[in-house]
Amino acid sequence: MRNYLPFVTATVLLTITSVAPAADQAKSARMGSGLMTFDTVPGWGLRPDGSSALGPTHGGVVIDSKGNIYTSANKGVVVFSEDGKVVQEYLGEKYSNIHDMEIRQEEGGEFIYGARNANAEGIKFNAHTGEIVLNLPFPEKSGLNLKRFSPTAITVAPNGDIFLSDGYASNHIFKFDKSGKYLMHFGEKGNGLKQFNTAHGMTLDTRYDPPRLLVCDRNHQPKGRLLHYSLEGKFLEVIATGLGMPTSAAVQGDYVSVPDLHGRLVILDKSNTIISVLGHNVDPKTRVNFNVPQAQWIEGVFSGTHGSYWDRDGNLYIQDWNVSGRIMKLVRVK
């Protein structure tokens, strides 16, 4: 284990130059510290009339090779250009309730993998056509007798193996091959060292060779933590604790962004030291709160950060768990 550093030990810089609701002409807010300092882009992703294009959000964010930004909402997946305009939508029952996403360039195109908690499955679909090419329901061959299956996270190994975390139910992580064949499962619910209390987020941690699974154990007591597992399902170590409620993780180079439902996002370096904290909602009435309407959004203040992703320039896109549907662009300060 290492770096048992609570988030409060990191240096935080948050300059809010306006507290006007997002629907107004808010000014940019600066947040973060050092190499990881960002400016918000007010109104990014809103329609010309100032309304949200998303509807309620409880999902993730990914970016394709062309720079388009995909964010999952309860109603489906909405695709934005880099300047925040809607360029595509995949809506309806087949694409609804995608709680977490990953994107991969493979033979045959770019594909999005999604964990659908309310629909009890994982899916894989073509990012540019929407064609669903794989469904991953509960694997009966596991021999488990579960009362509920509610996947919250998904990721993909270099060889195409798929990992699907049953974070809202059994807390097992299921491993499939690239064709969807069940291979194994590991983990269980609890507060022990090798147990998960809501294995909510998961990604392939490419900061290491060979890559590892990075798991966000959101409700582990006393506070949320991040863990490493091998791709064979072996526990490796706890890499950070004291993170509140970590919901997901996105890796770029030596850095990983970790949204926290308490209304902030932390960035860790390769030593898994927190080097920057973006935002820090000090209002207990609006943090960890789904029901903050758009009229009450404040520039530079999150209410329940849930998903994030880096673009090629090191900018961040962050989604709030939010009744009105909030996605924000943060531009890295050079």
Secondary structure, DSSP 4 states (H G I P E B T S, - for coil): ------GGGS--EEEES----TTS-PPPEEEEETTEEEEE-TTTTB-TTS-BSS-SB---EEE-TT--EEEEETTEEEEE-TTS-EEEEEESTTTTTEEEEEEEEETTEEEEEEEETTTTEEEEEETTT--EEEEE---GGG----S-----EEEE-TTS-EEEE-TTTT--EEEE-TT--EEEEE--BSSSTT-BS-EEEEEEETTSSS-EEEEEETT-SSS-EEEEE-TTS-EEEEEE---SSB---EEETTEEEEEETTTEEEEE-TT--EEEEE-----TTTTT-S---GGG-BTTB-S-EEEEEE-TTS-EEEEE-BSS-EEEEEEEP-
